[in-house]
Amino acid sequence: MHPDTVPHSKSYLRVAALALLTGCAGPPSTQPLLSACFQSHNAEVAGADSGGSVCDIDALWETDFGKEIKLCDLDGRVCIISMFYSTCQGVCSITKQDLQAIEASLSPTARERVRFVLVTLDPRHDTAQVLHTYRRAEELSPSWWILLRGDDAATRKLAALLGIGSGRDASGRFIHSSELVILDESGHIIHRHNGLRADLHGIAGEIETAALKKPLTPNHLANIN
Protein backbone atom coordinates (compact mmCIF):
# COMPACT_ATOMS: atom_id res chain seq x y z
CA MET A 1 0.00 0.00 0.00
CA HIS A 2 1.31 3.46 -0.87
CA PRO A 3 2.08 5.51 2.27
CA ASP A 4 -0.34 8.21 1.18
CA THR A 5 -3.21 5.73 1.28
CA VAL A 6 -2.62 4.48 4.83
CA PRO A 7 -5.53 5.60 7.09
CA HIS A 8 -4.38 7.63 10.07
CA SER A 9 -7.64 8.30 11.90
CA LYS A 10 -7.89 7.19 15.51
CA SER A 11 -11.23 5.55 14.80
CA TYR A 12 -9.67 3.28 12.17
CA LEU A 13 -6.87 2.24 14.52
CA ARG A 14 -9.36 1.60 17.33
CA VAL A 15 -11.51 -0.66 15.13
CA ALA A 16 -8.42 -2.52 13.93
CA ALA A 17 -7.24 -3.07 17.50
CA LEU A 18 -10.67 -4.27 18.59
CA ALA A 19 -10.76 -6.67 15.64
CA LEU A 20 -7.47 -8.22 16.67
CA LEU A 21 -8.55 -8.57 20.29
CA THR A 22 -12.00 -9.99 19.67
CA GLY A 23 -11.01 -12.72 17.27
CA CYS A 24 -12.72 -11.11 14.28
CA ALA A 25 -9.40 -10.52 12.54
CA GLY A 26 -7.49 -13.11 10.57
CA PRO A 27 -5.32 -13.72 7.51
CA PRO A 28 -6.19 -12.07 4.17
CA SER A 29 -8.47 -14.94 3.17
CA THR A 30 -10.76 -14.11 6.10
CA GLN A 31 -11.09 -10.38 5.44
CA PRO A 32 -14.54 -10.66 3.75
CA LEU A 33 -15.73 -12.52 6.86
CA LEU A 34 -14.09 -9.88 9.05
CA SER A 35 -16.20 -7.23 7.34
CA ALA A 36 -19.34 -9.35 7.67
CA CYS A 37 -18.58 -9.98 11.32
CA PHE A 38 -18.48 -6.28 12.14
CA GLN A 39 -21.53 -5.52 9.99
CA SER A 40 -23.48 -8.24 11.75
CA HIS A 41 -22.20 -7.17 15.16
CA ASN A 42 -23.05 -3.50 14.62
CA ALA A 43 -26.55 -4.36 13.40
CA GLU A 44 -27.20 -6.59 16.39
CA VAL A 45 -25.98 -4.10 18.98
CA ALA A 46 -29.02 -1.93 18.33
CA GLY A 47 -31.26 -4.85 19.26
CA ALA A 48 -29.22 -5.62 22.35
CA ASP A 49 -29.56 -2.06 23.61
CA SER A 50 -33.35 -2.19 23.32
CA GLY A 51 -33.72 -3.95 26.67
CA GLY A 52 -34.82 -7.31 25.28
CA SER A 53 -35.12 -10.32 27.56
CA VAL A 54 -33.46 -13.70 27.13
CA CYS A 55 -36.80 -15.14 28.22
CA ASP A 56 -38.07 -14.21 24.75
CA ILE A 57 -36.04 -17.11 23.35
CA ASP A 58 -38.32 -20.10 23.79
CA ALA A 59 -35.83 -22.95 23.57
CA LEU A 60 -34.38 -25.67 25.75
CA TRP A 61 -30.75 -25.44 26.82
CA GLU A 62 -28.64 -28.21 28.32
CA THR A 63 -26.37 -27.54 31.29
CA ASP A 64 -23.03 -29.27 31.64
CA PHE A 65 -24.71 -31.42 34.28
CA GLY A 66 -27.15 -32.71 31.64
CA LYS A 67 -30.16 -30.79 32.95
CA GLU A 68 -32.51 -29.13 30.45
CA ILE A 69 -33.61 -25.59 31.27
CA LYS A 70 -35.03 -22.50 29.62
CA LEU A 71 -33.34 -19.13 29.91
CA CYS A 72 -36.36 -17.87 31.81
CA ASP A 73 -35.37 -20.36 34.53
CA LEU A 74 -32.60 -17.87 35.35
CA ASP A 75 -35.36 -15.51 36.50
CA GLY A 76 -34.72 -14.10 39.94
CA ARG A 77 -30.95 -13.81 39.63
CA VAL A 78 -28.83 -11.04 38.21
CA CYS A 79 -26.71 -12.69 35.52
CA ILE A 80 -23.62 -11.72 33.62
CA ILE A 81 -23.62 -13.70 30.39
CA SER A 82 -21.13 -14.22 27.59
CA MET A 83 -20.62 -16.67 24.73
CA PHE A 84 -17.53 -18.79 24.12
CA TYR A 85 -16.42 -22.21 22.94
CA SER A 86 -14.27 -24.68 24.83
CA THR A 87 -11.44 -25.00 22.29
CA CYS A 88 -10.92 -21.24 22.01
CA GLN A 89 -7.49 -20.32 23.35
CA GLY A 90 -7.60 -16.56 22.79
CA VAL A 91 -10.49 -14.20 23.39
CA CYS A 92 -12.55 -16.78 25.31
CA SER A 93 -9.78 -17.43 27.83
CA ILE A 94 -9.37 -13.73 28.54
CA THR A 95 -13.13 -13.24 28.84
CA LYS A 96 -13.38 -16.14 31.29
CA GLN A 97 -10.51 -14.72 33.36
CA ASP A 98 -12.23 -11.32 33.43
CA LEU A 99 -15.44 -12.93 34.66
CA GLN A 100 -13.51 -14.76 37.37
CA ALA A 101 -11.94 -11.47 38.44
CA ILE A 102 -15.39 -9.87 38.63
CA GLU A 103 -16.68 -12.84 40.66
CA ALA A 104 -13.82 -12.50 43.14
CA SER A 105 -14.43 -8.77 43.60
CA LEU A 106 -18.12 -9.07 44.54
CA SER A 107 -19.24 -8.93 48.13
CA PRO A 108 -20.37 -12.28 49.57
CA THR A 109 -23.98 -11.08 49.67
CA ALA A 110 -23.96 -9.98 46.03
CA ARG A 111 -22.20 -13.14 44.88
CA GLU A 112 -25.02 -15.22 46.35
CA ARG A 113 -27.45 -13.36 44.07
CA VAL A 114 -25.45 -13.46 40.83
CA ARG A 115 -24.90 -16.16 38.22
CA PHE A 116 -22.11 -16.22 35.66
CA VAL A 117 -23.44 -17.78 32.46
CA LEU A 118 -21.28 -19.08 29.61
CA VAL A 119 -23.09 -20.29 26.49
CA THR A 120 -21.17 -22.15 23.83
CA LEU A 121 -21.09 -20.94 20.23
CA ASP A 122 -20.16 -24.50 19.19
CA PRO A 123 -22.88 -26.82 20.52
CA ARG A 124 -21.98 -29.59 18.08
CA HIS A 125 -18.57 -30.04 19.65
CA ASP A 126 -19.29 -28.78 23.14
CA THR A 127 -21.43 -31.57 24.52
CA ALA A 128 -22.51 -31.54 28.13
CA GLN A 129 -19.55 -33.78 28.94
CA VAL A 130 -17.09 -31.46 27.16
CA LEU A 131 -18.51 -28.45 28.98
CA HIS A 132 -18.30 -30.26 32.31
CA THR A 133 -14.67 -31.13 31.66
CA TYR A 134 -14.07 -27.45 30.87
CA ARG A 135 -15.76 -26.46 34.15
CA ARG A 136 -13.51 -28.75 36.15
CA ALA A 137 -10.34 -27.67 34.33
CA GLU A 138 -11.14 -23.97 34.85
CA GLU A 139 -12.40 -24.48 38.43
CA LEU A 140 -15.77 -22.82 37.83
CA SER A 141 -17.95 -23.28 40.89
CA PRO A 142 -21.38 -24.85 40.27
CA SER A 143 -22.71 -22.47 42.93
CA TRP A 144 -22.13 -19.40 40.74
CA TRP A 145 -21.42 -20.60 37.18
CA ILE A 146 -23.84 -22.02 34.60
CA LEU A 147 -22.54 -23.55 31.37
CA LEU A 148 -25.08 -24.03 28.58
CA ARG A 149 -25.44 -25.45 25.10
CA GLY A 150 -28.41 -25.12 22.76
CA ASP A 151 -29.27 -26.02 19.20
CA ASP A 152 -27.88 -23.95 16.32
CA ALA A 153 -31.03 -21.85 15.89
CA ALA A 154 -31.28 -20.95 19.58
CA THR A 155 -27.57 -20.15 19.70
CA ARG A 156 -27.90 -17.73 16.80
CA LYS A 157 -30.92 -16.05 18.39
CA LEU A 158 -29.10 -15.56 21.67
CA ALA A 159 -26.00 -14.18 19.95
CA ALA A 160 -28.22 -11.69 18.09
CA LEU A 161 -30.01 -10.62 21.27
CA LEU A 162 -26.73 -10.13 23.13
CA GLY A 163 -25.17 -8.26 20.21
CA ILE A 164 -22.45 -10.85 19.59
CA GLY A 165 -21.13 -10.98 16.04
CA SER A 166 -19.97 -14.46 15.07
CA GLY A 167 -19.10 -16.60 12.07
CA ARG A 168 -16.53 -19.05 10.76
CA ASP A 169 -13.51 -18.61 8.55
CA ALA A 170 -12.60 -20.88 5.62
CA SER A 171 -11.01 -23.41 7.98
CA GLY A 172 -14.13 -23.61 10.15
CA ARG A 173 -12.58 -21.65 13.01
CA PHE A 174 -14.99 -19.44 14.93
CA ILE A 175 -14.62 -15.69 14.61
CA HIS A 176 -16.59 -13.74 17.19
CA SER A 177 -16.78 -10.56 19.19
CA SER A 178 -16.45 -10.39 22.94
CA GLU A 179 -19.38 -9.13 24.99
CA LEU A 180 -20.11 -9.08 28.71
CA VAL A 181 -23.85 -8.58 29.15
CA ILE A 182 -25.57 -7.98 32.49
CA LEU A 183 -29.16 -9.17 32.86
CA ASP A 184 -31.58 -8.14 35.57
CA GLU A 185 -33.76 -10.57 37.51
CA SER A 186 -36.23 -10.76 34.60
CA GLY A 187 -33.58 -11.54 32.00
CA HIS A 188 -33.59 -8.03 30.51
CA ILE A 189 -30.33 -6.47 29.35
CA ILE A 190 -29.35 -3.60 31.65
CA HIS A 191 -25.67 -3.16 30.78
CA ARG A 192 -23.38 -4.45 28.05
CA HIS A 193 -19.65 -4.07 27.54
CA ASN A 194 -17.71 -4.91 24.41
CA GLY A 195 -14.03 -5.54 23.89
CA LEU A 196 -11.52 -7.20 26.15
CA ARG A 197 -9.97 -6.00 29.38
CA ALA A 198 -12.91 -3.71 30.00
CA ASP A 199 -13.35 -1.70 33.18
CA LEU A 200 -13.78 -4.72 35.43
CA HIS A 201 -14.12 -2.60 38.55
CA GLY A 202 -16.93 -0.62 36.94
CA ILE A 203 -18.68 -3.78 35.72
CA ALA A 204 -18.44 -5.33 39.17
CA GLY A 205 -19.99 -2.18 40.61
CA GLU A 206 -22.91 -2.40 38.16
CA ILE A 207 -23.48 -6.03 39.11
CA GLU A 208 -23.20 -5.31 42.83
CA THR A 209 -25.78 -2.52 42.57
CA ALA A 210 -28.19 -4.62 40.54
CA ALA A 211 -27.81 -7.67 42.79
CA LEU A 212 -28.46 -5.76 46.01
CA LYS A 213 -31.38 -3.77 44.61
CA LYS A 214 -33.98 -5.96 46.25
CA PRO A 215 -34.02 -9.06 48.48
CA LEU A 216 -34.33 -12.53 47.06
CA THR A 217 -37.58 -14.43 47.56
CA PRO A 218 -37.43 -18.10 48.68
CA ASN A 219 -38.21 -19.56 45.24
CA HIS A 220 -35.07 -17.92 43.87
CA LEU A 221 -32.69 -19.75 46.18
CA ALA A 222 -32.48 -23.08 44.32
CA ASN A 223 -29.28 -24.00 42.50
CA ILE A 224 -30.16 -24.26 38.81
CA ASN A 225 -27.42 -26.81 38.24
SVG drawing of the C-alpha trace seen along z (x, -y; Angstrom):
<svg xmlns="http://www.w3.org/2000/svg" viewBox="-41 -11 46 47">
<polyline fill="none" stroke="black" stroke-width="0.4" points="0.0,0.0 1.3,-3.5 2.1,-5.5 -0.3,-8.2 -3.2,-5.7 -2.6,-4.5 -5.5,-5.6 -4.4,-7.6 -7.6,-8.3 -7.9,-7.2 -11.2,-5.6 -9.7,-3.3 -6.9,-2.2 -9.4,-1.6 -11.5,0.7 -8.4,2.5 -7.2,3.1 -10.7,4.3 -10.8,6.7 -7.5,8.2 -8.6,8.6 -12.0,10.0 -11.0,12.7 -12.7,11.1 -9.4,10.5 -7.5,13.1 -5.3,13.7 -6.2,12.1 -8.5,14.9 -10.8,14.1 -11.1,10.4 -14.5,10.7 -15.7,12.5 -14.1,9.9 -16.2,7.2 -19.3,9.3 -18.6,10.0 -18.5,6.3 -21.5,5.5 -23.5,8.2 -22.2,7.2 -23.1,3.5 -26.6,4.4 -27.2,6.6 -26.0,4.1 -29.0,1.9 -31.3,4.8 -29.2,5.6 -29.6,2.1 -33.4,2.2 -33.7,4.0 -34.8,7.3 -35.1,10.3 -33.5,13.7 -36.8,15.1 -38.1,14.2 -36.0,17.1 -38.3,20.1 -35.8,22.9 -34.4,25.7 -30.7,25.4 -28.6,28.2 -26.4,27.5 -23.0,29.3 -24.7,31.4 -27.1,32.7 -30.2,30.8 -32.5,29.1 -33.6,25.6 -35.0,22.5 -33.3,19.1 -36.4,17.9 -35.4,20.4 -32.6,17.9 -35.4,15.5 -34.7,14.1 -31.0,13.8 -28.8,11.0 -26.7,12.7 -23.6,11.7 -23.6,13.7 -21.1,14.2 -20.6,16.7 -17.5,18.8 -16.4,22.2 -14.3,24.7 -11.4,25.0 -10.9,21.2 -7.5,20.3 -7.6,16.6 -10.5,14.2 -12.5,16.8 -9.8,17.4 -9.4,13.7 -13.1,13.2 -13.4,16.1 -10.5,14.7 -12.2,11.3 -15.4,12.9 -13.5,14.8 -11.9,11.5 -15.4,9.9 -16.7,12.8 -13.8,12.5 -14.4,8.8 -18.1,9.1 -19.2,8.9 -20.4,12.3 -24.0,11.1 -24.0,10.0 -22.2,13.1 -25.0,15.2 -27.4,13.4 -25.4,13.5 -24.9,16.2 -22.1,16.2 -23.4,17.8 -21.3,19.1 -23.1,20.3 -21.2,22.2 -21.1,20.9 -20.2,24.5 -22.9,26.8 -22.0,29.6 -18.6,30.0 -19.3,28.8 -21.4,31.6 -22.5,31.5 -19.6,33.8 -17.1,31.5 -18.5,28.5 -18.3,30.3 -14.7,31.1 -14.1,27.5 -15.8,26.5 -13.5,28.7 -10.3,27.7 -11.1,24.0 -12.4,24.5 -15.8,22.8 -17.9,23.3 -21.4,24.9 -22.7,22.5 -22.1,19.4 -21.4,20.6 -23.8,22.0 -22.5,23.6 -25.1,24.0 -25.4,25.5 -28.4,25.1 -29.3,26.0 -27.9,23.9 -31.0,21.8 -31.3,20.9 -27.6,20.2 -27.9,17.7 -30.9,16.0 -29.1,15.6 -26.0,14.2 -28.2,11.7 -30.0,10.6 -26.7,10.1 -25.2,8.3 -22.5,10.8 -21.1,11.0 -20.0,14.5 -19.1,16.6 -16.5,19.1 -13.5,18.6 -12.6,20.9 -11.0,23.4 -14.1,23.6 -12.6,21.7 -15.0,19.4 -14.6,15.7 -16.6,13.7 -16.8,10.6 -16.4,10.4 -19.4,9.1 -20.1,9.1 -23.8,8.6 -25.6,8.0 -29.2,9.2 -31.6,8.1 -33.8,10.6 -36.2,10.8 -33.6,11.5 -33.6,8.0 -30.3,6.5 -29.4,3.6 -25.7,3.2 -23.4,4.4 -19.7,4.1 -17.7,4.9 -14.0,5.5 -11.5,7.2 -10.0,6.0 -12.9,3.7 -13.4,1.7 -13.8,4.7 -14.1,2.6 -16.9,0.6 -18.7,3.8 -18.4,5.3 -20.0,2.2 -22.9,2.4 -23.5,6.0 -23.2,5.3 -25.8,2.5 -28.2,4.6 -27.8,7.7 -28.5,5.8 -31.4,3.8 -34.0,6.0 -34.0,9.1 -34.3,12.5 -37.6,14.4 -37.4,18.1 -38.2,19.6 -35.1,17.9 -32.7,19.8 -32.5,23.1 -29.3,24.0 -30.2,24.3 -27.4,26.8"/>
</svg>
